[in-house]
Amino acid sequence: MTWTYSGDPATNARDSIRFLCGDTDTNDQLLNDEEIAWVNNQLTGSDTATTALYNAAYRCCLLIASKFSRLADQ
């Protein structure tokens, strides 16, 4: 699995979604590139489309929240 972020959200959909989710720290990676591409593909039919960035970012935020919710103590 790969994780990339160029620091320029205007360059591609993946970086835009990462920026909107706050997943921009290479030392604290929350979602890999393939997971972001899958979410974007489910919404738009393309891994690289920029037509639903905010919706894709929202869904990625839900995935991140789900990951952290498993770490909570009872």
C-alpha positions in Angstrom: 0.0 0.0 0.0 1.2 3.5 -0.8 0.9 6.9 0.8 1.7 10.0 -1.1 1.0 13.7 -0.7 2.6 16.4 -2.8 1.6 19.3 -0.6 -0.4 20.9 -3.4 -4.1 19.9 -3.3 -4.8 21.6 -6.6 -2.6 18.9 -8.4 -4.9 15.9 -8.1 -8.0 14.4 -6.4 -6.1 12.3 -4.0 -4.2 15.3 -2.6 -7.4 17.3 -2.4 -9.1 14.6 -0.4 -6.1 14.2 1.9 -6.0 17.9 2.5 -9.7 18.1 3.3 -9.4 15.2 5.7 -6.2 16.5 7.4 -4.3 13.4 6.3 -1.2 15.2 5.3 1.4 14.1 7.8 3.7 11.4 6.3 4.6 10.3 9.9 0.9 9.8 10.8 -0.7 8.2 7.8 -4.5 7.6 8.1 -5.6 6.3 4.7 -3.5 4.8 1.9 -3.7 6.0 -1.7 -5.7 2.9 -2.7 -8.4 3.5 -0.1 -8.9 7.1 -1.2 -9.0 6.0 -4.8 -11.7 3.4 -4.0 -13.9 5.9 -2.2 -13.5 8.4 -5.1 -14.3 5.6 -7.6 -17.4 4.6 -5.7 -18.7 8.2 -5.9 -17.6 9.2 -9.4 -16.7 6.1 -11.3 -13.1 7.2 -11.5 -10.1 7.1 -9.2 -9.0 10.5 -10.3 -12.2 12.5 -10.8 -12.5 15.9 -9.1 -16.3 16.2 -9.3 -17.1 15.0 -5.7 -14.1 16.0 -3.6 -16.1 17.2 -0.6 -18.3 14.1 -0.6 -15.3 11.8 -0.9 -13.4 13.7 1.8 -16.5 13.4 4.1 -16.7 9.6 3.5 -12.9 9.3 4.1 -13.4 11.2 7.4 -16.0 8.7 8.4 -13.5 5.9 7.7 -10.9 7.6 9.8 -13.3 8.1 12.6 -14.3 4.4 12.4 -10.6 3.4 12.7 -10.2 5.5 15.8 -13.4 4.5 17.4 -12.1 0.9 17.7 -9.3 2.3 20.0 -11.7 3.7 22.6 -11.9 2.1 26.0 -15.2 1.1 27.4 
